[in-house]
Amino acid sequence: MKILWDLDGTILDTWPTLVEAFTVVAKKDLPYKEVLPHLKYGTAYEFYGVDKNKVKEFREIERTLPNDRKPLFPYVKDVLSASDANVLVTHRNRRSTEELLEHWNLSQFFEEVICPADDGYSLKPDIHAYKYLHDRYRLDLAVGDQSTDLIPARKIGIKTCSFREANQYADKTIYCYSEFPYK
């Protein structure tokens, strides 16, 4: 099986540090459970009145938080190691992505990593990064925790698996990688 992965919220549990970094940029004491859906679905800056030009600052704050606070989800390494090929598309910048992959000893599992902002692609749900990877690797599955991870896969005919959240664009939803149904 050849798999296209998302990183944040799919391989690594980074939402807590992403929310923390956003509250620093927003300069507000905001409850995690309130911020999380807005951050996940791209409405946080507008909803909280934060200047969208602060995205780089937000990303840099989050990058500097300790990587140990961005743990791997249980059993994800088992799935990565059993796959024939793994590729990654993440909205993180290249530096942050490489630091996390190295910290968790994950670089060895990926044939290719695309960080759209650094690699000349538009952000997900744009299909071009996915199409490039599918054409090159003949992918079987895309795994992600948000619609933006699954929509482009669906558009180009790749099966989809949502992680930890039911999703209308998912062919299958799992809540732990010990349940991973594809071999």
N, C-alpha and C positions, 0 to 999 in steps of 0.2 A: 504494500500500500504506500502510495506517495501522497504526502499530506502538506497542505498550506496552512500555516499557523498564524494566529495573532499572538501578541506577547502579553500585554497588560490585561490582567483579569482572565487570561486563558492559560498561560504557562506559569506566570508569576502572579501572586496575590499583591498587586501594587495599588489597588484602589485606595486603601487607607493612606498611603503616602501621597497619592495624587490629590486626595481631598485635603489633606493637611497643607500641601503646598498651595492649593487654591485659596484656602482660608488666609494664608499668609499674604498672598497677592491681593486678595480682596480687603485685607485689613479689617476683617470682621470675625467675631466669634460665632461661627455657624455650626449647627448640628450636622454631624456626619450623615445621618440618614436622610436629611433634607438635601444636602449638597450632592450626594452620590448620584441620584438619577439625573440631576441637571448637568453634572459633569459628564456622565456617561453618554448622554444624548445631545451634547453640544449646545445646551441652552444656558449654562451657568453664567457666562460672562454677561449676557443680556439680562438674565433674570436678576442677578445681583448688582447690575450696573457697574461692572468692571470693564475697563478699557481693553478691547481685544488686542491692542498692541502689547499687552502684558503677557502674552502667551510664552514668549521666549524666557522672560523672567520666571514664570511659573515652572516651565520645564527645567530651568537651571536649579531652582530651589529644590524641586523634587529629585533631580539627579544627585544633589549633594546629600540627601538623606541617606543614612546607612543602608547598604544593599541587604544586610541581614534582616531588615524590616520589610523586605520585598521577597518573601519566601516562595519557593516552588510549591505548586499544588502537589499533594500526594499522588504517587504513581505516574506522574506525567513523564518522568525519565524512562519508565518502563515502556510507555507508548512510543516515545521518541526513538529509543534504541531498537524497538521491534519493527519500525517502519523501514521501507526500502529507500525512501528519500524524504527529507523534510526541508521545507522552505518557509520563510518568514516574511510577513509584511506588517510593519509596525509604524505607528505615527510618532514614535520616539525618534530623536535625532540619532545619527550614527554613533557619536561618542557615548551617549547614555546606553544605547542598545549593546554596544560592544562591551562596556563595563559590566553590565548585568550578565551577559552571556559568559564572560570570562569568570566572573565571581561565582556563578553557579555551575561552572564547568559544562556549559551547554554548546559552545561553539562547534565542537566536534560533531554535533548531530545535524547541523544545517549545511546544505549544499549551497544555499544562497540566501542572503538577507537583504530585503529592500526597505529602506527608510525613505519614503516618498519625498520629503523636503530636501534631503541630501542627494537623492538619486534621480531627480527630474521628473517625478511622477506626481500626479494630483493625489490628494488624500482620499482614503476610502470614503464613500462607496464607489469612487471611480474605478472602472474595470481594467485600466491599462496595465498596471503592475501585475494583476492577477492573470490577465491574458498572456503577457510575456512569460510568466512562470509556467503557466499551463502549456503553452506552446513548446517550451523548452523541456519540461519534465513530465508531461502527460499526467497531470495530477488526478487523484481519485477522490480527494476529500478536502474540504476547508473546515477548520475548527476555529471558533471564536465565541466571544461572550456578548456580542452586540450585533444588531442588524447590519451595521456598516461593515462588519466582517463577513457577513453571509450573503448580502445582496449581490456583490460583484461575482461571487462564486456561482450563485444561482443563474445570473445573467449569461455566464459562459458555459453552463452545463456541468458544473462540478457539484457533487453531493455535498451537503452541509451538515455540520454537527454543532449545536449550540452547547456551550458549557455553562452550567449553573443557573440558567434562566431559560424558560420556555420562550420560543421565538417563532413567529409566523414564517420565517424564511428557513427554518431548520427542518431537515429531513429526520433528524434524530436529536434528542436532548439528553445529556448526561449531567450528573451532579458530582461525580467523582470519576477519576480516570481508571479506577478499578472496574468500572462498568463499561469501559470502552468496547463497543460491539464490533469494531472492524478489525480484521486481521489481514 
